[in-house]
Each structure stands twice: as C-alpha cells, then as structure tokens.
Amino acid sequence: MKSQLDEWKYALSGKFVLAILIAPLIVAALFGYMFKNGQINEAPMAVVDEDNSLYSQQFIDKVNASQYMNVVDVFHEAIPPEKLMANEKYMVVMYLPRGMEQYRFQGKQINIGLLIDNSMPSAIGNIRSGMQELVTIENTTLSVGKLKVMGLGDDAAMGIASPLSLQQRLLFNPTSDFIGFMVIGFVNVVALGITAIAAASIVPRLRVEGRLEEALRSPIGLWSRVLPYAVISCVSLMLAFGLLKQIGGLRFVGNPLEFLVPLLLYTLTVTLMGMVVGWTASDPSKVALRTYAIVYPSFMLSGVQVATIIFPGPIQAISNMLPLTWLFKFIRGIGYRGGSLEYFARELGVFVVMIGVMSLAVGLLTMWETRRVKVNSTVGEVAA
C-alpha cells in the first residue's frame, strides 16, 4: 500500500499527467485533420482527345464533373503516358479514340483507354470505380435513348450492347508490390534518421572537443563538413536500391547516373538541415531527440504510407517543405517511370532552394556563434 501511495504521488506530481492528457488530444486532432478526407478527390487527369468532337468534349466535361477526377489538360495528339506522368503532374491519362462521335452514331463499340499511375496503389481505388460508374451511366443513357427511338420500353435496355468499353491499365507497379512504396519508404526513413543525427552532431562535437572557435574562422570549411555524410549517405541509398532490385524485384528502370544528381542534392539538403537542427545542442548525445522534428514528419507526410494528395491543403504545404517528399517524386519519376532528368527542372530547383535556405541558416548561426564566443571571451578577460 505504501508503495502504491508513493507511486501515485510521484505520478501526479510529475509531468506524466499533463503528457498523457495533452499528447493524445494533439495527436487525435492532428491525424483527424490530416485524414479527414478519407479518399482522394479531384485526382489530376490528362486527356488525349484524338477525336476532338462535340461528343468527346461532352464526355470530358462529364469526367471532370466527377468528384474523383479533375481534368487539368486536354491534348489532341498522342503523347506517351510516361512523359505525361513523369513528374506527377497527372495521376491518370485518358485516351479518347479518333472517330469516337462517329462510332457513337453508328452504334459501334468505343474503346476508351484509362492509364493509371499505380506507384501508390492506395491512391487509385476511387479513380477506377469512379470511371467505371461514369461509363456505366453513359452506356445506360445511350441504351435507353436508342430503345425509345425504336419504340421499346426501358426494361429492354439490358439487351442493347454497350457502346463504351473502358480499357484500364495500371502503370509502373501493375502487381501492386509493397517493395516499390512501403519497403522503399522505410529504407529511406531509416537512412534519413541516421544521416540527420550524424550531421546534427558536427557542431556539438566540435564544441565538446574545444575546436569550434577554430572552425568558426572558416565558415565555408564548417559548411563543407557535411559533405562526407552527404556523399556516404548517397552511396548507401544507391546500394540499398540496387540490393532491392536484385533480391526484392524492385522496379527501377531509370538511368542510375541521372538519378544520382537528385539523390546527392537530397542528402546534402538533409545534412545541412541536420546541422541547423543540432547546432545549439551542448553535446552530441542530445541531438537525437531534435532530429525527430525531421524524421517523424517525413515518415507521416512525405508519401511513405499514403499519397500526399489525400491531405488537406495546409498539410500538403508542410509536406512540400520536407526533402523526403521530393526524393520520392524522383524515385517514382526516374526510377519507376523511367523519366529523363530534363523533365524535373522544377523539382531540382526545389532542392537548390532548400540548400540555399539551409546554407543561409548555417551562415547566420555561424555569425551568432562567433559573436557569442567573442562575448564570452570578453567577459572572461574582464573577470580575470
């Protein structure tokens, strides 16, 4: 009994009560807001309309009216789906054949092609069901219209052949393997944590060793201390991808040399971010907890578990601030879709901007640390 009273007293007087009451509420509110949609609405779609007729335009309008799809662009000439989907501007490409309107009046079958990016299988369920529902409604409408013209009743509609046929094809991960999104996601999160901790320990280590003041005299030299970690992390991830391709069947069809460019930019961004996060820690043992601010959001918001398009707008904005979000775009775009590096000027620019911002932060911290060292030296001299 005494031990129980002692433990109750300790539990009530410490931070446990506050933590256990507040933390679940915060997590519930955050995750409830993040996943409030529960499904992907307005998936970006490109339409290749080779018929360019009144009926094809009306059908595109019906597709765009669906809650599951958003027709972003319409093209009137054949374009390879790999080129359209390379940088994830579109999740779906619909092909409307030449002669679509003529086939409709002739009662011939119209084959509509629907190519869906399956690199994130959790994102496509509503797209497929939404398009199938739309085609079914269209076929029923056409059939009833024909029967009324023929003077037959609505109940005979089932006897009329459907003029629209939806030909669906899943691209880039046709068998919905976990290797391409779940496994590769965990590999990158683990590497992110290790790399961030190593880079975050640089300045605290120099401080403990008494070499920080000397390092501050060369800001560029201090900045360049992250390079070994960036290069080694880049090599490690390439080896991991190669191993997954050989023993796990990872689908990686892109040019490895081209993929090295964004991968190195990513690891450099992560190491600089780690250096900034761990800068003010008193010693290296205290930086691990700080890197959770990078690792945890990356695990939840970068597309490891679900496609980022499912998140509300503000959460997507936060997701776009995470380097891992953009690395996954390159993994899917170059690795899975075989896209050329020239398609990703915008994404490369994001990494360049991130590196610039983190470098600026390192420069400002260097100035602050230098001033702090001088103040401490002056105070020490006066005290002596």
C-alpha positions as CSV (number, residue, x, y, z in Angstrom):
1,M,0.0,0.0,0.0
2,K,2.8,2.4,0.8
3,S,4.4,1.7,-2.5
4,Q,1.2,2.4,-4.3
5,L,0.7,5.7,-2.5
6,D,4.3,6.7,-3.2
7,E,3.9,5.9,-6.9
8,W,0.6,7.8,-7.1
9,K,2.2,10.8,-5.5
10,Y,5.1,10.7,-7.9
11,A,2.9,10.2,-11.0
12,L,0.6,13.1,-10.0
13,S,3.4,15.5,-9.2
14,G,5.4,14.9,-12.3
15,K,4.8,15.6,-16.0
16,F,3.1,12.3,-16.7
17,V,-0.5,13.5,-16.1
18,L,0.0,16.6,-18.4
19,A,1.7,14.5,-21.1
20,I,-0.9,11.7,-21.1
21,L,-3.8,14.1,-21.2
22,I,-2.5,16.5,-23.8
23,A,-0.4,14.3,-26.2
24,P,-3.3,12.0,-27.3
25,L,-5.6,15.0,-27.8
26,I,-2.9,16.7,-30.0
27,V,-2.3,13.5,-32.0
28,A,-6.0,12.9,-32.4
29,A,-6.7,16.4,-33.6
30,L,-3.7,16.4,-36.0
31,F,-4.3,13.0,-37.5
32,G,-8.0,13.6,-37.6
33,Y,-7.4,16.7,-39.7
34,M,-4.8,15.1,-41.9
35,F,-7.0,12.1,-42.9
36,K,-10.4,13.8,-42.7
37,N,-10.9,13.3,-46.5
38,G,-10.5,9.5,-46.2
39,Q,-10.2,9.3,-50.0
40,I,-8.6,11.1,-52.9
41,N,-10.9,13.6,-54.6
42,E,-10.1,15.6,-57.7
43,A,-7.2,13.4,-58.9
44,P,-5.3,15.3,-61.6
45,M,-6.1,13.9,-65.1
46,A,-4.7,14.5,-68.6
47,V,-7.0,13.7,-71.6
48,V,-5.7,12.8,-75.0
49,D,-8.7,13.6,-77.2
50,E,-7.8,12.4,-80.7
51,D,-11.4,12.9,-81.9
52,N,-11.9,16.5,-80.8
53,S,-15.6,16.3,-81.5
54,L,-18.7,17.7,-79.7
55,Y,-19.4,14.3,-78.1
56,S,-15.8,13.8,-76.9
57,Q,-15.8,17.3,-75.3
58,Q,-19.2,16.5,-73.6
59,F,-17.7,13.2,-72.3
60,I,-14.7,15.1,-71.0
61,D,-17.0,17.5,-69.2
62,K,-18.8,14.6,-67.5
63,V,-15.5,13.1,-66.4
64,N,-14.4,16.5,-65.0
65,A,-17.7,16.8,-63.1
66,S,-16.9,13.6,-61.2
67,Q,-15.8,14.2,-57.6
68,Y,-12.9,11.8,-58.1
69,M,-11.2,13.4,-61.1
70,N,-10.0,16.8,-62.2
71,V,-9.2,17.3,-65.9
72,V,-6.2,19.5,-65.8
73,D,-5.2,19.4,-69.5
74,V,-6.6,18.2,-72.8
75,F,-4.3,17.2,-75.7
76,H,-5.3,16.5,-79.3
77,E,-2.4,14.3,-80.3
78,A,-1.0,11.1,-78.9
79,I,1.6,11.6,-76.1
80,P,3.3,8.7,-74.3
81,P,1.9,8.3,-70.8
82,E,5.4,8.0,-69.3
83,K,6.1,11.6,-70.4
84,L,2.8,12.9,-69.1
85,M,3.2,11.2,-65.7
86,A,6.9,11.6,-65.2
87,N,6.8,14.4,-62.7
88,E,3.4,13.6,-61.1
89,K,1.5,16.4,-62.7
90,Y,-1.1,13.9,-63.6
91,M,-2.2,10.6,-61.9
92,V,-4.4,9.4,-64.8
93,V,-4.3,9.7,-68.5
94,M,-7.5,9.0,-70.5
95,Y,-7.3,8.3,-74.3
96,L,-10.4,9.0,-76.4
97,P,-10.0,7.4,-79.9
98,R,-10.3,9.1,-83.2
99,G,-13.9,8.6,-84.7
100,M,-15.5,8.5,-81.2
101,E,-18.5,10.6,-82.2
102,Q,-18.9,8.7,-85.5
103,Y,-18.8,5.3,-83.7
104,R,-21.5,6.5,-81.3
105,F,-23.9,7.3,-84.1
106,Q,-23.1,4.0,-85.8
107,G,-23.6,2.1,-82.6
108,K,-20.1,0.7,-82.7
109,Q,-18.1,0.0,-79.6
110,I,-15.9,2.8,-78.4
111,N,-12.7,1.8,-76.6
112,I,-11.7,4.3,-74.0
113,G,-8.1,3.9,-72.7
114,L,-7.5,4.7,-69.0
115,L,-3.9,4.6,-67.8
116,I,-3.4,4.9,-64.1
117,D,-0.2,5.6,-62.1
118,N,-0.1,2.7,-59.7
119,S,3.2,3.6,-58.0
120,M,1.0,4.4,-55.0
121,P,-1.7,1.7,-55.0
122,S,-3.7,3.3,-52.1
123,A,-4.4,6.3,-54.3
124,I,-6.3,4.8,-57.2
125,G,-9.3,2.9,-55.9
126,N,-11.8,5.7,-56.3
127,I,-10.4,6.7,-59.7
128,R,-11.2,3.2,-61.1
129,S,-14.6,2.9,-59.5
130,G,-15.5,6.5,-60.4
131,M,-14.6,6.0,-64.1
132,Q,-16.4,2.6,-64.2
133,E,-19.5,4.2,-62.7
134,L,-19.4,7.0,-65.2
135,V,-19.1,4.7,-68.2
136,T,-22.0,2.5,-66.9
137,I,-24.2,5.6,-66.6
138,E,-23.3,6.7,-70.1
139,N,-24.0,3.3,-71.6
140,T,-27.3,3.1,-69.8
141,T,-28.3,6.6,-71.1
142,L,-27.3,5.7,-74.6
143,S,-29.1,2.4,-74.5
144,V,-32.4,3.9,-73.1
145,G,-32.2,6.6,-75.8
146,K,-31.9,4.0,-78.5
147,L,-34.8,2.0,-77.2
148,K,-37.1,5.0,-77.0
149,V,-36.2,5.8,-80.6
150,M,-37.0,2.2,-81.5
151,G,-40.3,2.4,-79.6
152,L,-39.3,-0.2,-77.0
153,G,-39.6,0.1,-73.2
154,D,-36.9,0.9,-70.7
155,D,-36.9,-2.7,-69.4
156,A,-35.3,-3.9,-72.7
157,A,-32.2,-1.7,-72.2
158,M,-30.2,-4.7,-71.0
159,G,-30.5,-6.3,-74.4
160,I,-28.6,-3.5,-76.1
161,A,-24.8,-3.8,-76.4
162,S,-22.8,-1.1,-74.5
163,P,-21.1,1.3,-77.0
164,L,-18.5,2.4,-74.4
165,S,-15.8,0.0,-73.3
166,L,-13.3,1.1,-70.6
167,Q,-9.8,-0.4,-71.1
168,Q,-7.9,0.1,-67.8
169,R,-4.2,-0.4,-67.4
170,L,-2.1,0.1,-64.2
171,L,1.3,1.5,-64.9
172,F,4.7,1.4,-63.1
173,N,3.5,-1.1,-60.5
174,P,1.0,-3.4,-62.1
175,T,1.0,-6.1,-59.4
176,S,0.8,-3.5,-56.5
177,D,4.1,-4.8,-54.9
178,F,4.9,-3.4,-51.5
179,I,8.6,-3.1,-52.4
180,G,8.0,-0.1,-54.6
181,F,6.4,2.1,-51.9
182,M,6.3,0.6,-48.4
183,V,9.7,-1.1,-48.3
184,I,11.5,1.7,-50.1
185,G,9.8,4.2,-47.8
186,F,11.1,2.5,-44.6
187,V,14.6,2.3,-46.1
188,N,14.7,6.0,-46.8
189,V,13.2,6.9,-43.4
190,V,15.9,4.9,-41.6
191,A,18.7,6.4,-43.7
192,L,17.2,9.9,-43.1
193,G,17.4,9.4,-39.3
194,I,20.9,8.1,-39.3
195,T,22.1,10.9,-41.7
196,A,20.4,13.7,-39.8
197,I,21.8,12.6,-36.4
198,A,25.3,12.4,-37.8
199,A,25.1,15.8,-39.3
200,A,23.4,17.3,-36.3
201,S,26.3,16.1,-34.1
202,I,29.0,18.1,-36.0
203,V,28.9,21.4,-34.2
204,P,28.1,19.9,-30.7
205,R,31.1,17.6,-31.2
206,L,33.4,20.4,-32.1
207,R,32.1,22.4,-29.1
208,V,32.9,19.5,-26.7
209,E,36.3,19.0,-28.3
210,G,37.1,22.7,-27.9
211,R,37.6,23.1,-31.7
212,L,34.5,25.1,-32.5
213,E,36.1,28.5,-32.2
214,E,38.8,27.5,-34.7
215,A,36.2,26.1,-37.1
216,L,34.2,29.3,-37.0
217,R,37.1,31.2,-38.6
218,S,36.4,29.4,-41.8
219,P,32.6,29.4,-42.4
220,I,33.0,27.6,-45.8
221,G,35.1,24.9,-44.1
222,L,32.5,24.5,-41.4
223,W,29.7,24.2,-44.0
224,S,31.7,21.7,-46.0
225,R,31.9,19.3,-43.0
226,V,28.5,17.9,-44.0
227,L,29.8,16.7,-47.4
228,P,31.3,13.4,-46.2
229,Y,28.0,12.4,-44.6
230,A,26.0,13.5,-47.7
231,V,28.2,11.5,-50.1
232,I,28.3,8.4,-47.9
233,S,24.5,8.5,-47.4
234,C,24.0,8.9,-51.2
235,V,26.2,5.9,-51.9
236,S,24.4,3.9,-49.2
237,L,21.0,4.6,-50.7
238,M,22.1,3.6,-54.2
239,L,23.5,0.3,-52.8
240,A,20.2,-0.3,-51.0
241,F,18.2,0.4,-54.2
242,G,20.4,-1.9,-56.1
243,L,20.0,-4.7,-53.5
244,L,16.2,-4.3,-53.5
245,K,16.3,-4.5,-57.3
246,Q,18.3,-7.7,-57.2
247,I,16.7,-9.6,-54.4
248,G,13.4,-7.9,-54.0
249,G,12.4,-7.3,-57.6
250,L,12.2,-3.5,-57.2
251,R,11.2,-2.0,-60.5
252,F,13.9,0.6,-61.2
253,V,14.1,1.4,-65.0
254,G,15.6,4.9,-64.9
255,N,19.1,5.9,-65.6
256,P,21.1,5.5,-62.4
257,L,23.6,8.2,-63.3
258,E,20.8,10.7,-63.8
259,F,19.2,9.6,-60.5
260,L,22.5,10.3,-58.7
261,V,22.0,14.0,-59.2
262,P,18.8,14.5,-57.2
263,L,19.9,11.9,-54.7
264,L,23.0,13.8,-53.9
265,L,21.1,17.1,-53.7
266,Y,18.7,15.4,-51.3
267,T,21.4,14.0,-49.0
268,L,23.1,17.4,-49.0
269,T,19.8,19.1,-48.0
270,V,19.3,16.6,-45.2
271,T,22.8,17.0,-43.8
272,L,22.5,20.8,-43.8
273,M,19.1,20.6,-42.2
274,G,20.6,18.3,-39.5
275,M,23.4,20.7,-38.9
276,V,21.0,23.5,-38.3
277,V,18.7,21.5,-36.0
278,G,21.6,20.2,-33.9
279,W,23.7,23.4,-33.8
280,T,22.8,24.7,-30.3
281,A,23.0,21.3,-28.5
282,S,25.5,21.2,-25.7
283,D,26.9,17.8,-26.7
284,P,26.3,15.1,-29.4
285,S,24.3,12.9,-27.1
286,K,21.5,15.4,-27.1
287,V,20.9,15.8,-30.8
288,A,18.9,12.6,-31.5
289,L,15.7,13.9,-29.9
290,R,16.0,17.1,-32.0
291,T,16.2,15.1,-35.3
292,Y,12.7,13.7,-34.5
293,A,11.4,17.0,-35.8
294,I,12.7,15.9,-39.3
295,V,12.2,12.2,-39.2
296,Y,8.6,11.9,-37.8
297,P,7.0,14.4,-40.2
298,S,8.9,12.9,-43.1
299,F,7.5,9.4,-42.1
300,M,4.0,10.7,-42.0
301,L,3.8,13.3,-44.6
302,S,6.2,12.5,-47.4
303,G,4.2,9.8,-49.2
304,V,5.6,6.7,-47.4
305,Q,2.2,5.5,-46.3
306,V,-0.3,7.3,-48.4
307,A,-0.3,9.7,-51.4
308,T,0.2,13.3,-50.3
309,I,-2.7,14.4,-52.4
310,I,-5.1,13.0,-49.8
311,F,-4.0,15.6,-47.3
312,P,-5.7,19.0,-46.8
313,G,-4.0,21.9,-48.5
314,P,-2.1,23.2,-45.4
315,I,-0.7,19.7,-44.7
316,Q,0.3,19.4,-48.3
317,A,2.2,22.7,-47.9
318,I,4.1,21.3,-44.9
319,S,4.8,18.1,-46.8
320,N,6.4,20.1,-49.6
321,M,8.9,21.5,-47.1
322,L,10.3,18.1,-46.4
323,P,13.2,16.9,-48.6
324,L,12.0,13.3,-48.5
325,T,8.8,14.2,-50.2
326,W,10.7,15.4,-53.2
327,L,13.1,12.4,-53.2
328,F,10.1,10.2,-53.5
329,K,9.0,12.2,-56.6
330,F,12.4,11.4,-58.2
331,I,12.2,7.7,-57.1
332,R,8.8,7.3,-58.8
333,G,9.5,9.7,-61.7
334,I,13.0,8.5,-62.7
335,G,13.2,5.1,-61.1
336,Y,9.7,3.7,-61.7
337,R,8.5,5.7,-64.8
338,G,11.9,6.0,-66.5
339,G,11.6,9.7,-66.9
340,S,14.5,11.8,-68.1
341,L,16.2,14.3,-65.8
342,E,15.1,17.1,-68.1
343,Y,11.5,16.6,-67.0
344,F,12.4,17.6,-63.4
345,A,13.7,21.1,-63.6
346,R,11.2,22.3,-61.1
347,E,11.9,19.6,-58.6
348,L,15.7,20.1,-58.9
349,G,15.0,23.8,-58.3
350,V,13.3,22.9,-55.1
351,F,16.3,21.1,-53.8
352,V,18.6,24.0,-54.8
353,V,16.3,26.5,-53.0
354,M,16.3,24.2,-49.9
355,I,20.1,24.0,-49.9
356,G,20.3,27.8,-50.3
357,V,17.9,28.4,-47.3
358,M,19.8,25.9,-45.1
359,S,23.1,27.4,-46.1
360,L,21.8,30.8,-45.2
361,A,20.7,29.4,-41.8
362,V,24.2,27.9,-41.3
363,G,25.8,31.3,-42.1
364,L,23.5,33.1,-39.7
365,L,24.2,30.6,-36.9
366,T,28.0,30.9,-37.6
367,M,27.7,34.7,-37.1
368,W,25.7,34.2,-34.0
369,E,28.1,31.6,-32.6
370,T,31.1,33.8,-33.4
371,R,29.6,36.8,-31.6
372,R,28.7,34.6,-28.6
373,V,32.3,33.3,-28.4
374,K,33.7,36.8,-28.5
375,V,31.3,38.0,-25.8
376,N,32.3,35.0,-23.6
377,S,36.0,35.8,-24.2
378,T,35.5,39.4,-23.3
379,V,33.5,38.5,-20.1
380,G,36.3,36.1,-19.2
381,E,39.0,38.7,-19.6
382,V,37.1,41.2,-17.5
383,A,36.6,38.7,-14.8
384,A,40.3,37.8,-14.8
